[in-house]
Amino acid sequence: MLIRYKKNFEKIAMGLLSFMPEEKEVKKLQQTIKEYESNPNWHLFLWKEDDILGAIGMRVEDGLNAVIQHISVNPSHRNMGIGKKMVNEMKELFGEKYAICTDEWTKDFIRKCQPDEK
């Protein structure tokens, strides 16, 4: 289930986001987390089953598009459909209000999850 990011999940969220290639540097990762905490157009969610296993983040652009810009799953829980579940729940949460799209870092993953969609 998706849960909204809160400050007390900061270390877990940073750990999950650090698996993304563009978030390897600590300073960049800290800036990203700060942006999620302060920008009302950026939304970060964590995937929780027994533990927190994944993170997915999006930004709203022009009040029209919700761009999935971060998606990460704990390596020991990959290939179990968690990423696909996170994407589907984001679509349920935001799909009626915004056009859901991807950025250059998430497009290949989203295509892999949903090959019949763009």
DSSP file (Angstrom, degrees, kcal/mol; ACC not computed):
  #  RESIDUE AA STRUCTURE BP1 BP2  ACC     N-H-->O    O-->H-N    N-H-->O    O-->H-N    TCO  KAPPA ALPHA  PHI   PSI    X-CA   Y-CA   Z-CA
    1    1 A M              0   0    0      0, 0.0    47,-2.8     0, 0.0     2,-0.3   0.000 360.0 360.0 360.0 142.5    0.0    0.0    0.0
    2    2 A L  E     -A   47   0A   0     45,-0.2     2,-0.4    43,-0.1    45,-0.2  -0.618 360.0-173.5 -79.9 135.8    1.2    3.5   -0.8
    3    3 A I  E     -A   46   0A   0     43,-2.6    43,-3.0    -2,-0.3     2,-0.2  -0.979  30.1-107.4-126.4 144.4    1.8    5.8    2.2
    4    4 A R  E     -A   45   0A   0     -2,-0.4    41,-0.2    41,-0.2     2,-0.0  -0.458  41.6-103.1 -71.3 139.0    2.6    9.5    1.9
    5    5 A Y        -     0   0    0     39,-2.8     2,-0.3    -2,-0.2    39,-0.1  -0.337  40.7-174.6 -60.4 137.9    6.2   10.4    2.7
    6    6 A K    >   -     0   0    0     -3,-0.1     3,-2.4     1,-0.0     4,-0.1  -0.928  39.2-106.2-130.1 158.5    6.8   12.0    6.1
    7    7 A K  G >  S+     0   0    0     -2,-0.3     3,-1.9     1,-0.3     4,-0.2   0.813 116.7  63.5 -54.4 -34.9   10.0   13.5    7.6
    8    8 A N  G 3  S+     0   0    0      1,-0.3    -1,-0.3     2,-0.1     3,-0.2   0.605 100.0  54.8 -71.0  -7.6   10.4   10.5    9.9
    9    9 A F  G <> S+     0   0    0     -3,-2.4     4,-3.0     1,-0.1    -1,-0.3   0.237  76.0 112.8 -99.4  11.1   10.8    8.3    6.8
   10   10 A E  H <> S+     0   0    0     -3,-1.9     4,-2.9     1,-0.2     5,-0.2   0.891  74.9  45.2 -55.5 -49.1   13.6   10.4    5.5
   11   11 A K  H  > S+     0   0    0     -4,-0.2     4,-2.3     2,-0.2    -1,-0.2   0.898 115.2  47.6 -65.3 -40.1   16.5    7.9    5.8
   12   12 A I  H  > S+     0   0    0      2,-0.2     4,-2.3     1,-0.2    -1,-0.2   0.940 113.9  47.6 -64.0 -46.6   14.4    5.1    4.4
   13   13 A A  H  X S+     0   0    0     -4,-3.0     4,-2.9     1,-0.2     5,-0.2   0.917 112.0  49.5 -61.9 -43.9   13.3    7.3    1.4
   14   14 A M  H  X S+     0   0    0     -4,-2.9     4,-1.8    -5,-0.3    -1,-0.2   0.902 110.0  51.9 -62.9 -40.1   16.9    8.5    0.8
   15   15 A G  H  < S+     0   0    0     -4,-2.3     4,-0.3    -5,-0.2    -2,-0.2   0.921 113.0  44.0 -61.7 -44.0   18.1    4.9    0.8
   16   16 A L  H >< S+     0   0    0     -4,-2.3     3,-1.5     1,-0.2    -2,-0.2   0.928 113.8  49.1 -67.9 -44.8   15.5    3.8   -1.7
   17   17 A L  H >< S+     0   0    0     -4,-2.9     3,-2.0     1,-0.3     6,-0.2   0.791  97.2  71.6 -65.6 -26.3   16.0    6.8   -4.0
   18   18 A S  T 3< S+     0   0    0     -4,-1.8    -1,-0.3     1,-0.3    -2,-0.2   0.671  84.1  69.5 -66.0 -14.6   19.8    6.3   -3.9
   19   19 A F  T <  S+     0   0    0     -3,-1.5    -1,-0.3    -4,-0.3    -2,-0.2   0.648  80.3  92.6 -75.1 -13.9   19.3    3.2   -6.1
   20   20 A M  S X  S-     0   0    0     -3,-2.0     3,-1.9    -4,-0.2    52,-0.1  -0.650  83.9-128.5 -81.4 136.1   18.3    5.5   -9.0
   21   21 A P  G >  S+     0   0    0      0, 0.0     3,-1.0     0, 0.0    -1,-0.1   0.842 106.2  50.3 -54.7 -39.0   21.3    6.4  -11.2
   22   22 A E  G 3  S+     0   0    0      1,-0.2     3,-0.2     2,-0.1    -4,-0.1   0.531 107.4  56.2 -80.1  -3.4   20.7   10.2  -11.0
   23   23 A E  G <  S+     0   0    0     -3,-1.9    -1,-0.2    -6,-0.2     6,-0.1   0.049  70.8 108.9-113.4  24.3   20.4   10.1   -7.2
   24   24 A K    <   +     0   0    0     -3,-1.0     2,-0.3    -5,-0.1    -1,-0.1   0.862  59.8  79.6 -71.1 -36.6   23.8    8.5   -6.4
   25   25 A E  S  > S-     0   0    0     -3,-0.2     4,-2.4     1,-0.1     5,-0.2  -0.553  77.8-137.0 -78.6 136.2   25.4   11.7   -4.9
   26   26 A V  H  > S+     0   0    0     -2,-0.3     4,-2.7     1,-0.2     5,-0.2   0.886 102.7  51.8 -59.9 -42.4   24.4   12.5   -1.3
   27   27 A K  H  > S+     0   0    0      1,-0.2     4,-2.1     2,-0.2    -1,-0.2   0.912 111.1  47.5 -63.3 -41.5   24.1   16.2   -2.0
   28   28 A K  H  > S+     0   0    0      2,-0.2     4,-2.2     1,-0.2    -1,-0.2   0.915 112.4  50.2 -63.9 -42.9   21.8   15.6   -5.0
   29   29 A L  H  X S+     0   0    0     -4,-2.4     4,-2.4     1,-0.2    -2,-0.2   0.897 109.5  50.4 -62.7 -42.3   19.7   13.1   -2.9
   30   30 A Q  H  X S+     0   0    0     -4,-2.7     4,-2.4     1,-0.2    -1,-0.2   0.891 110.2  50.5 -64.0 -39.3   19.4   15.7   -0.1
   31   31 A Q  H  X S+     0   0    0     -4,-2.1     4,-2.3     2,-0.2    -2,-0.2   0.903 109.8  51.1 -63.6 -40.9   18.2   18.3   -2.5
   32   32 A T  H  X S+     0   0    0     -4,-2.2     4,-2.2     2,-0.2    -2,-0.2   0.937 111.2  46.4 -62.8 -47.5   15.6   15.9   -3.9
   33   33 A I  H  X S+     0   0    0     -4,-2.4     4,-2.0     1,-0.2    -1,-0.2   0.915 111.6  52.3 -61.9 -42.9   14.3   15.1   -0.5
   34   34 A K  H  X S+     0   0    0     -4,-2.4     4,-2.0     1,-0.2     5,-0.2   0.897 108.1  51.8 -60.0 -40.1   14.2   18.8    0.4
   35   35 A E  H  X S+     0   0    0     -4,-2.3     4,-2.7     1,-0.2     7,-0.3   0.909 108.8  50.0 -63.7 -42.2   12.2   19.5   -2.8
   36   36 A Y  H  < S+     0   0    0     -4,-2.2    -1,-0.2     1,-0.2    -2,-0.2   0.866 113.7  47.0 -62.5 -35.4    9.7   16.7   -1.9
   37   37 A E  H  < S+     0   0    0     -4,-2.0    -2,-0.2    -5,-0.2    -1,-0.2   0.813 124.7  27.8 -76.2 -30.0    9.3   18.3    1.6
   38   38 A S  H  < S+     0   0    0     -4,-2.0    -2,-0.2    -5,-0.2    -3,-0.2   0.711 100.2  80.4-109.1 -23.1    8.9   21.9    0.4
   39   39 A N    ><  -     0   0    0     -4,-2.7     3,-1.7    -5,-0.2    -1,-0.1  -0.777  59.9-155.4 -93.5 118.5    7.4   21.9   -3.0
   40   40 A P  T 3  S+     0   0    0      0, 0.0    -1,-0.1     0, 0.0    -4,-0.1   0.636  93.9  58.5 -67.7 -11.4    3.6   21.5   -3.1
   41   41 A N  T 3  S+     0   0    0     18,-0.1    19,-2.7    19,-0.0     2,-0.5   0.462  92.2  79.3 -94.8  -2.2    3.8   20.1   -6.6
   42   42 A W  E <   - B   0  59A   0     -3,-1.7     2,-0.4    -7,-0.3    17,-0.2  -0.911  60.8-172.9-107.8 132.9    6.2   17.3   -5.7
   43   43 A H  E     - B   0  58A   0     15,-3.2    15,-2.5    -2,-0.5     2,-0.4  -0.987   4.3-170.3-131.4 124.2    4.7   14.1   -4.1
   44   44 A L  E     - B   0  57A   0     -2,-0.4   -39,-2.8    13,-0.2     2,-0.3  -0.950   6.6-177.5-116.9 133.0    6.6   11.2   -2.7
   45   45 A F  E     -AB   4  56A   0     11,-2.8    11,-2.5    -2,-0.4     2,-0.4  -0.930  13.9-146.0-126.7 151.6    5.0    8.0   -1.6
   46   46 A L  E     -AB   3  55A   0    -43,-3.0   -43,-2.6    -2,-0.3     2,-0.6  -0.900  16.3-128.8-115.4 147.2    6.5    4.8    0.0
   47   47 A W  E     -AB   2  54A   0      7,-2.7     6,-2.9    -2,-0.4     7,-1.1  -0.858  29.5-171.8 -98.4 120.9    5.3    1.3   -0.6
   48   48 A K  E     + B   0  52A   0    -47,-2.8     4,-0.2    -2,-0.6     2,-0.1  -0.952  26.2 144.5-120.2 128.4    4.7   -0.6    2.6
   49   49 A E  S    S-     0   0    0      2,-2.6     3,-0.1    -2,-0.5    -1,-0.1   0.264  93.9 -32.4-115.0-109.1    3.9   -4.2    3.1
   50   50 A D  S    S+     0   0    0      1,-0.1     2,-0.2    -2,-0.1    -2,-0.1   0.862 142.9  11.7 -76.0 -37.0    5.4   -5.6    6.3
   51   51 A D  S    S-     0   0    0     -4,-0.0    -2,-2.6     0, 0.0     2,-0.7  -0.760 100.3 -83.6-125.5 173.1    8.3   -3.1    5.8
   52   52 A I  E     +B   48   0A   0     -2,-0.2    -4,-0.2    -4,-0.2     3,-0.1  -0.751  51.9 166.2 -81.8 119.5    8.8   -0.2    3.4
   53   53 A L  E     +     0   0A   0     -6,-2.9    21,-3.3    -2,-0.7     2,-0.3   0.580  51.6  16.2-113.6 -15.5   10.0   -1.7    0.2
   54   54 A G  E     -BC  47  73A   0     -7,-1.1    -7,-2.7    19,-0.2     2,-0.3  -0.961  52.3-145.5-155.3 168.9    9.8    1.0   -2.4
   55   55 A A  E     -BC  46  72A   0     17,-2.7    17,-2.6    -2,-0.3     2,-0.4  -0.995  10.7-176.8-140.3 144.2    9.4    4.7   -3.3
   56   56 A I  E     -BC  45  71A   0    -11,-2.5   -11,-2.8    -2,-0.3     2,-0.4  -0.989   7.6-175.1-142.1 133.7    7.7    6.5   -6.1
   57   57 A G  E     +BC  44  70A   0     13,-2.4    12,-2.2    -2,-0.4    13,-1.8  -0.962   3.5 177.6-132.3 147.5    7.7   10.2   -6.6
   58   58 A M  E     -BC  43  68A   0    -15,-2.5   -15,-3.2    -2,-0.4     2,-0.4  -0.963  15.9-146.2-143.0 160.7    6.0   12.6   -9.1
   59   59 A R  E     -BC  42  67A   0      8,-1.9     8,-3.1    -2,-0.3     2,-0.5  -0.973  18.2-130.2-126.9 144.5    5.7   16.2   -9.8
   60   60 A V  E     - C   0  66A   0    -19,-2.7     2,-0.5    -2,-0.4     6,-0.2  -0.824  23.7-162.2 -94.0 128.2    2.7   18.1  -11.2
   61   61 A E  E >>  - C   0  65A   0      4,-2.9     3,-2.3    -2,-0.5     4,-2.1  -0.946  67.0 -17.6-114.5 129.5    3.5   20.3  -14.2
   62   62 A D  T 34 S-     0   0    0     -2,-0.5    -1,-0.1     1,-0.3    -2,-0.0   0.661 108.9 -79.4  56.9  19.3    1.2   23.1  -15.3
   63   63 A G  T 34 S+     0   0    0      2,-0.2    -1,-0.3     1,-0.1     3,-0.1   0.606 127.5  76.2  67.0   9.3   -1.7   21.6  -13.3
   64   64 A L  T <4 S+     0   0    0     -3,-2.3    35,-2.6     1,-0.2     2,-0.4   0.738  83.3  50.4-118.1 -41.5   -2.1   19.1  -16.2
   65   65 A N  E  <  -Cd  61  99A   0     -4,-2.1    -4,-2.9    33,-0.2     2,-0.6  -0.853  54.3-156.4-112.4 138.6    0.5   16.4  -16.1
   66   66 A A  E     -Cd  60 100A   0     33,-2.7    35,-2.6    -2,-0.4     2,-0.7  -0.949  21.2-159.1-108.4 109.7    1.7   14.2  -13.2
   67   67 A V  E     -Cd  59 101A   0     -8,-3.1    -8,-1.9    -2,-0.6     2,-0.7  -0.802  11.9-141.4 -97.4 116.3    5.2   13.2  -14.1
   68   68 A I  E     +Cd  58 102A   0     33,-3.2    35,-1.1    -2,-0.7   -10,-0.3  -0.671  33.6 163.6 -74.2 114.7    6.5   10.0  -12.4
   69   69 A Q  E     +     0   0A   0    -12,-2.2     2,-0.4    -2,-0.7   -11,-0.2   0.591  56.1  36.1-114.0 -15.7   10.1   11.1  -11.8
   70   70 A H  E     +C   57   0A   0    -13,-1.8   -13,-2.4    36,-0.1     2,-0.3  -1.000  54.1 161.4-138.7 137.4   11.4    8.5   -9.3
   71   71 A I  E     +C   56   0A   0     -2,-0.4     2,-0.3   -15,-0.2   -15,-0.2  -0.892  11.7 160.3-154.3 127.5   10.6    4.9   -8.8
   72   72 A S  E     -C   55   0A   0    -17,-2.6   -17,-2.7    -2,-0.3     2,-0.4  -0.998  18.3-164.6-151.6 141.8   12.7    2.5   -6.8
   73   73 A V  E     -C   54   0A   0     -2,-0.3   -19,-0.2   -19,-0.2     5,-0.1  -0.981  40.8 -96.2-127.4 139.9   12.3   -0.9   -5.1
   74   74 A N    >   -     0   0    0    -21,-3.3     3,-2.6    -2,-0.4     4,-0.2  -0.315  38.6-125.1 -50.0 128.5   14.6   -2.5   -2.5
   75   75 A P  G >  S+     0   0    0      0, 0.0     3,-1.1     0, 0.0    -1,-0.2   0.802 108.5  58.1 -54.2 -32.6   16.9   -4.8   -4.5
   76   76 A S  G 3  S+     0   0    0      1,-0.2    -2,-0.1   -23,-0.0   -23,-0.0   0.554 110.5  44.5 -76.5  -4.4   16.0   -7.8   -2.5
   77   77 A H  G X  S+     0   0    0     -3,-2.6     3,-0.5   -24,-0.2     5,-0.4   0.165  86.1 123.6-121.1  16.9   12.3   -7.4   -3.4
   78   78 A R  T <   +     0   0    0     -3,-1.1    -4,-0.0     1,-0.2     0, 0.0  -0.330  62.3  33.3 -77.0 162.0   12.6   -6.7   -7.1
   79   79 A N  T 3  S+     0   0    0      1,-0.1    -1,-0.2    -2,-0.1    -3,-0.0   0.775  89.2 103.3  63.1  29.7   10.9   -8.7   -9.8
   80   80 A M  S <  S-     0   0    0     -3,-0.5    -2,-0.1     0, 0.0    -1,-0.1   0.246  99.4-102.1-119.9   7.9    7.9   -9.2   -7.5
   81   81 A G  S  > S+     0   0    0      3,-0.0     4,-2.1     4,-0.0     5,-0.1   0.541  84.3 125.8  86.3   6.9    5.6   -6.7   -9.1
   82   82 A I  H  > S+     0   0    0     -5,-0.4     4,-2.5     2,-0.2     5,-0.2   0.922  73.5  50.5 -66.2 -44.2    6.0   -3.9   -6.4
   83   83 A G  H  > S+     0   0    0      1,-0.2     4,-2.4     2,-0.2    -1,-0.2   0.922 111.2  48.8 -58.6 -44.6    7.0   -1.3   -9.0
   84   84 A K  H  > S+     0   0    0      1,-0.2     4,-2.5     2,-0.2    -1,-0.2   0.893 110.2  51.4 -63.4 -40.3    4.0   -2.1  -11.1
   85   85 A K  H  X S+     0   0    0     -4,-2.1     4,-2.4     2,-0.2    -1,-0.2   0.909 109.6  50.4 -63.0 -41.6    1.7   -1.9   -8.0
   86   86 A M  H  X S+     0   0    0     -4,-2.5     4,-2.2     2,-0.2    -2,-0.2   0.929 111.3  47.9 -62.8 -44.6    3.1    1.5   -7.1
   87   87 A V  H  X S+     0   0    0     -4,-2.4     4,-2.2     1,-0.2    -2,-0.2   0.927 111.7  50.2 -61.6 -45.3    2.5    2.8  -10.7
   88   88 A N  H  X S+     0   0    0     -4,-2.5     4,-2.0     1,-0.2    -1,-0.2   0.895 110.7  48.9 -62.6 -40.3   -1.0    1.5  -10.7
   89   89 A E  H  X S+     0   0    0     -4,-2.4     4,-2.5     2,-0.2    -1,-0.2   0.872 109.0  53.0 -68.6 -35.1   -1.8    3.1   -7.3
   90   90 A M  H  X S+     0   0    0     -4,-2.2     4,-2.8     2,-0.2     5,-0.4   0.906 108.5  50.9 -63.2 -40.0   -0.4    6.4   -8.5
   91   91 A K  H  X S+     0   0    0     -4,-2.2     4,-2.3     1,-0.2     5,-0.3   0.899 110.8  48.6 -63.6 -39.8   -2.7    6.2  -11.5
   92   92 A E  H  < S+     0   0    0     -4,-2.0     4,-0.3     2,-0.2    -2,-0.2   0.910 115.9  43.8 -65.3 -41.5   -5.6    5.5   -9.3
   93   93 A L  H  < S+     0   0    0     -4,-2.5    -2,-0.2     1,-0.1    -1,-0.2   0.892 134.9  12.2 -70.4 -40.6   -4.7    8.4   -7.0
   94   94 A F  H >X S+     0   0    0     -4,-2.8     4,-2.7    -5,-0.2     3,-0.7   0.535  98.5  94.1-118.3  -9.9   -3.9   11.0   -9.7
   95   95 A G  T 3< S+     0   0    0     -4,-2.3    -3,-0.1    -5,-0.4     5,-0.1   0.747  85.6  51.5 -64.8 -27.0   -5.1    9.7  -13.0
   96   96 A E  T 34 S+     0   0    0     -4,-0.3    -1,-0.3    -5,-0.3    -2,-0.1   0.806 119.1  36.2 -78.2 -28.0   -8.5   11.3  -13.0
   97   97 A K  T <4 S+     0   0    0     -3,-0.7     2,-0.3     1,-0.1    -2,-0.2   0.791 124.1  27.8 -93.1 -31.5   -7.1   14.8  -12.3
   98   98 A Y  S  < S-     0   0    0     -4,-2.7     2,-0.6    -7,-0.1   -33,-0.2  -0.894  77.7-109.6-131.8 156.8   -3.8   14.6  -14.3
   99   99 A A  E     -d   65   0A   0    -35,-2.6   -33,-2.7    -2,-0.3     2,-0.5  -0.800  41.1-135.4 -80.5 121.8   -2.3   13.0  -17.3
  100  100 A I  E     +d   66   0A   0     -2,-0.6     2,-0.3   -35,-0.2   -33,-0.2  -0.687  39.0 155.0 -84.1 126.7    0.2   10.5  -15.9
  101  101 A C  E     -d   67   0A   0    -35,-2.6   -33,-3.2    -2,-0.5     2,-0.2  -0.815  30.5-123.4-141.0-178.0    3.5   10.5  -17.8
  102  102 A T  E     -d   68   0A   0    -35,-0.3     2,-0.2    -2,-0.3   -33,-0.2  -0.740  11.2-132.9-125.1 169.8    7.2    9.7  -17.2
  103  103 A D    >>  -     0   0    0    -35,-1.1     4,-1.9    -2,-0.2     3,-0.6  -0.553  46.4 -83.0-111.9-174.4   10.5   11.4  -17.5
  104  104 A E  T 34 S+     0   0    0      1,-0.2     4,-0.4    -2,-0.2   -35,-0.1   0.778 126.9  48.7 -63.3 -26.4   13.7   10.2  -19.1
  105  105 A W  T 34 S+     0   0    0      1,-0.1     4,-0.2     2,-0.1    -1,-0.2   0.734 119.6  34.2 -86.7 -22.5   14.7    8.2  -16.0
  106  106 A T  T <> S+     0   0    0     -3,-0.6     4,-2.5   -38,-0.3     5,-0.2   0.584  92.5  87.8-107.6 -11.4   11.4    6.4  -15.4
  107  107 A K  H  X S+     0   0    0     -4,-1.9     4,-2.4     1,-0.2     5,-0.2   0.886  89.3  48.8 -60.7 -41.9   10.1    5.9  -19.0
  108  108 A D  H  > S+     0   0    0     -4,-0.4     4,-2.0     2,-0.2    -1,-0.2   0.909 113.0  47.6 -65.9 -40.9   11.9    2.5  -19.6
  109  109 A F  H  > S+     0   0    0     -4,-0.2     4,-2.3     2,-0.2    -2,-0.2   0.932 112.5  48.5 -64.4 -44.7   10.7    1.1  -16.3
  110  110 A I  H  X S+     0   0    0     -4,-2.5     4,-2.6     1,-0.2    -2,-0.2   0.904 110.6  51.6 -64.3 -40.5    7.1    2.2  -16.9
  111  111 A R  H  < S+     0   0    0     -4,-2.4    -1,-0.2    -5,-0.2    -2,-0.2   0.898 109.5  50.3 -61.2 -40.0    7.2    0.8  -20.4
  112  112 A K  H  < S+     0   0    0     -4,-2.0    -2,-0.2     1,-0.2    -1,-0.2   0.898 113.9  45.0 -64.5 -40.5    8.4   -2.5  -19.0
  113  113 A C  H  < S+     0   0    0     -4,-2.3    -2,-0.2     1,-0.3    -1,-0.2   0.877 130.2  22.2 -69.6 -37.9    5.6   -2.6  -16.4
  114  114 A Q    ><  +     0   0    0     -4,-2.6     3,-2.3    -5,-0.2    -1,-0.3  -0.622  67.4 170.9-133.8  71.5    2.9   -1.6  -18.8
  115  115 A P  T 3  S+     0   0    0      0, 0.0    -1,-0.1     0, 0.0    -3,-0.1   0.713  78.0  58.3 -62.1 -20.4    4.0   -2.4  -22.4
  116  116 A D  T 3  S+     0   0    0      2,-0.0     2,-0.3    -5,-0.0    -5,-0.1   0.494 101.9  66.2 -87.7  -1.9    0.5   -1.7  -23.8
  117  117 A E    <         0   0    0     -3,-2.3    -3,-0.1    -6,-0.2     0, 0.0  -0.781 360.0 360.0-116.6 161.8    0.6    1.9  -22.5
  118  118 A K              0   0    0     -2,-0.3   -16,-0.2   -16,-0.0    -7,-0.1   0.413 360.0 360.0 -94.3 360.0    2.8    4.9  -23.4
